[in-house]
Amino acid sequence: MKGYLNNELFVLGLAGHEDRAWSVAWNPVRPLLASCSGDKTVRLYHYRRSATSSEDSTHMDDGTSGEGEGESGAGAVEFAAQASVPTGHAKTVRCVAWAPSGKTFATASFDANIAVWEQEAGGGEWECASLLEGHETECKGVAYSSTGTLLASCSRDKTVWVWEVQPDSDFECMGVLMTHTQDVKCVAWHPREEILASGSYDDTIKLYVDDPEDDWYDFQTLRGHASTVWALAFAPGAGGLLASASDDGTVRVWRRAETWRWEPAAVLEGCHARSVYSVSWGKRPGDKGENGGWLASAGGDGRINVWDIRVDGERVQTELIARMEDAHGVSDVNCVTWCPREGFGDVLASAGDDCAVRVWRIER
């Protein structure tokens, strides 16, 4: 693995999965990192800042605890395996997502089901509190809204479902959106509003909103990618920017021009040599995130890129500030995501076909 620009720091590797790691998600409240895999499990890791220095930090591939290669000293990040959750899904667990409360997480599986998980009182085991059925085939993505009152899921059956989260782990389907013509790969919520985005094998992005007098509907279709849209992410803060990752090897940034109209703002070309599978926005350390932020992308070329994205009047400025080559060796990188917790905004996690989760820190 090779760095670029000398702004990136490999912290550690977390092993444990027995099949490719598909998705990784940080708990927004608690110091927990979740990952899911083709082995049908979800693994949970606890982390903290180290208070003591270490002159001989080691690369952890046993998934237990310690610091990672390349980082030592006070402020280093330490991880420890907390739990392995046997989900009971019949097939691959493709996506994992935390609720904003940090008390529950949802899993999307190729068995066509969405499961919602809660921890027993007193820090006990994680148990399936609800199983959401309805999709006809493989579920590819799942995401909670910013308030935690809505859950979205998407599937190879070309649909997006919107679920209302109710008390006692009950869920009610509020809408089945059938606007895509092909497999729906991802869903993402706006950070402040109940606006939902989805990306598809039909090369388009759909934006949805609820009509209080009717149903959820798509108010705009974004076109520009020449192939499958694999991932979507809204910028933090006001959410005035949307990033999309595609099989065409590009990352596109879209800007909100009016309340119900988004327009192309930037195309990050040449940043990946193959398909881009994941994008994630994070706040700059010490920044409130109201003007763009740090955008990470990862894909089939094994590369992770980090961009500083800023809005300057009518222009969106982009600067590549870090690049990790061969981030998971010769394997594809399936997911990359920033830690949202205060004090950890420079920490990034990735999941790859090598069955591993890796953690990175960006120094700027």
N, C-alpha and C positions, 0 to 999 in steps of 0.2 A: 504494500500500500504506500502511495506516494502523495505528499502534500504539495500545495501550490500557494504561493504568495506568503507562506510562513505565518498565516493567521489561524490555522487550524491545529487542533491538538487531539490526538487519539487518546481517549481516557481509558476505556476498557472494553472487553468483549464478554458477553453473557451467553454462555452455552446452556444447553438443556433440552431444547427441542430436538426431536428425532426426524423431523421432516422440514421442508422449507418454511422459514418464518415469513408470514405474509404481511402482518400489520403490527404496529406498536403504538401505544397511546399512554400519555402521561395523565395521572389523576390530577385534576385542577386544584384540589384542596389538600390532599394528603401526599406524603412523599412515597408514592407508589408508581411503578412503571409496569404496564401490562403488554404482553405480546401474545399473538396467536399464530397457529401453524397448521400445516397439513397433517400433523400428528393428532389433531382434534383437541388439543389442550390449549388452555390459557395459562401462561406463567406470569407470576407477579414478583416484582423485585422492590425491595425497600432501599432507599438511598439517603445519603446525608453528606454534608460538607465535613471533611476531615479537620479536626482541631489540632492535629499533630503532624509534624513533618515526617517524611519517610525518604531515606536515601537509597532505598533499593526496592522501588515499586515494581510490581510484576503484572504482566498481562494475564488477566483472568479468563480462562476458557472453561472453568469448571462451574461457573454460574453460582458461586458461593458468595465470597466477600473479598474486599481488598481494593486497591487502587489500580489504575491502568497504566500500561506502558506509556511513557512520555510525560506523565504528570506526577509530581510529588510536591510535598510541602503543604503548609496550612492552606485551606481552601480547596484542596483536591476533593473530588467526589468519590465516595465509597458506596458500593452496592452490595446487597445481600439477598439471596433468593428467599422469598417469603412463602410462596405456595405454588403448587402446580394444580390447576383445576381441570379435572377430567370432565369435559363439558357434556358428554353423552351425545354430542352431535354425531350423526352417522357418517358424515363426510368432512372434508377440510373446513376449518374455521378460517374464513377469508378476511374478516374485519372485526376489530374490537373498538368500542367507543365508550368513554365514561360519561355519565350524567354530570351536569355542572355542580351538583351537590357533592360529588365524589363518593357517594354512598352506594351507587349501583353502576354496573357496566352492562353493555349489550354486545352480543356476538351475532355475526351474520355467517351462515354456513352454506356450503354447496348442497346440503340436504334440503334446501328451500325454506329453512326455518330461521327465525330470529329468537334468541333466548336472552332473557334479562336476569341478571345475577345480583344477589344481595348477600351480605356477610351476616352470619349469625351474631347475636348479641355477645358482647364481651370479646370481640376479636376472634370469633370462631371460624368455621369453614364457610366457604362461599357456596351458596346453593342457588339452583335455578328457581326463581320466583314466578316467572311467567314465560310461556312459550307462545310466540306469535306465528300463527299459521295463515297461509293465504297465497303466498307466492307459489307459482307452478313449477319452478325449477330453481337452479342455483342462485342464492342471494350473494351479491357482490359487495354491498356496502350498507352501513348503518350509521346514523348520526343523530345526536340530540340537539334540539334548539337551545339557544342561549339561556332561556328561562327554565329549561328542563321539562316543560309541559308538553312538548311534542317530540316525537321520534320519527325519523324517516328511514325507509329501507328501499333498496333497489335490487333488481334481479335480471337474470338472463331472459326472463319472460317478457321483457321490454316495458315493465311497469315500475312506477315509484309509488310506494304506499306511505301515507301520513297517518300516524297513530297518535291519539291523545293519551297522555300519561295520567292515570286516575289513581285515587287512593287504593291502598291494599294491593299494590302490584297489578292492578287491572289496566287494560289498554282497550281503547275503542278506535276502530278504523274510521278516520275522518275523510279519507279520499283515496281513490285509486287513480293515479294519473297515467294515462296511456297515450302520451304524445310522441314518444320516441318510436322510431321504426325498427330499431335493433336493440340488442343487449345493452342494458344500462349498467355502466361500470362504477359510478360513484355518486354520492350525494353530499352536499355541504350546506350548512345554515349560515346566514348572515349573523355577525356577532351581536347585533342589537335589535334587529327587526325580524319578524317572522317571514323572511324571504328565503326560499329554498332553491338551490341550484342542483342540476344533475348533468352528468356527462355520459356520452354513449358511443357505442360502436358505429352509430350513424354519423359520426364526426361533428355532432352539434352539442351545444350547451342549452339547456332550458332553464328559465327562471320562472318561479311560481310564487303566487300569493293567494291568500284565502279571500274569497268573496263572502262577507258575512251573510249575505242574502241568498247565497247559492252554494258554491263548492270551491275547492282549490282549482286554479287554472294557471296556464302558462301565459305570462304577459309579454315574454320576449324570447326569441331564439337567437343565440349568438353563433355565427358561422365564421370560419376563417381557418380552422384546422383542416388539414388534408387527409387526416386519418383519425382513428379512434381517440376519444378523449378519456384518458385513464384516471385523472384526478383533478380536483378543484379545491381551492382554498380562498376564503375571503381574508382581506387584510384585517389586522386587529384595530381596535378603536372604533371609528365611525364606519368602518367597512366600506369605504368608498372605492376600493380596488378589489378585483377578483383575478386570481391566477389560475391558469389551466395548463395541464400537462398532456402531451399527446404522443401517439405512436409515430407521428411525423417528425419526431426528434426536436420539437420546439416547445418552449414555454411562452404562453401569451398572457399579457396583462390587460385587463379590461377596466375601464373607468366609468364610474357612474356620472353621466352627463345631466340627467334629470331624474325625477323620482322613479319613473318607470322606464327609463331608457339607459342602457349601458352601451359603451362604444369601445372599439379597439384603442389601446393606448401605447402598447409596446410589444415587440416580438423579440424574444431572446433566442436567436438562431446561433447555430454552431457551438452551443454549450454542451450538447450531447451528440454522440456518434450513433446512438441507437434510440429505441423507444424511451420516452420519459414516463415513468410509472407513478411518480409521486411529487407533490409540491406541498410546502407548509410555510405559513407566515409566522413570524415571531416578532416581538417588539425588540427594538434595539435596547441593550442594557441601559437602564437609567432613563429610558424614553417612555412616554405615555402611549406611543403607538398611533398618534393621530396623523402622522405623515408617513405613510407607507410602512417600512420596517425591513427586517431581514427575511428574504425569501430563499428557501432551500429547495432544491430539486434533485431527483435521483432516478436512475433508470437501468436499462438493460446493458449499458456500457460499463457498469460498475462504478460510475462516477457520481459524486455528490458535489453540487455547486451551491454556493451561498452568494446571494446578491443583496446589495443595499439598494432599496427602491425608495425614491423620494418624489414627491409631487412639487413641481416648481411652476406655479401658475397653470398654464394649459398643458405643460409638458410633464411627462413622467421620466425621471432620470434613473438610469440603472448602472450600477457599478459592481463588477465581480470582485468580491473581497476574499473568497476562499474556495479552494477546490481540493477534494480528496479523490485521487485516482485509485482504482482497484480497492475501493472501500471495503468490499467483502471478498477480497481475493479475485478469483476469476468468475465469481458469481454475480447474477443480477441483484440489484438493490430494489426491493419491492416497495419499501415505505421509508419515509423520513419525516420526522416531526419534532418541533421545538417544545421544550418544557415551558409551560405557561406560568409556573409558580414564581413568586417574587424571589429574587436572588439567584435564580437559575436560568435566566433568560438567554444566557450564552451557551446553554447545554442542548445538544441535539442527539436524538436517537435514530437508529436505522435498523431495518430488518432485511435479511437477504436469503437467497436460495441456498446459502451455505448452512442453513438451520440456525444461524446466530443472530443475536441482537448486539449492536455496537453503539457505544456512546462517545460523543465528540464534544469538544469545547472550542468555541471560536474566540480568539483573542483579537481585539481590535483597538 
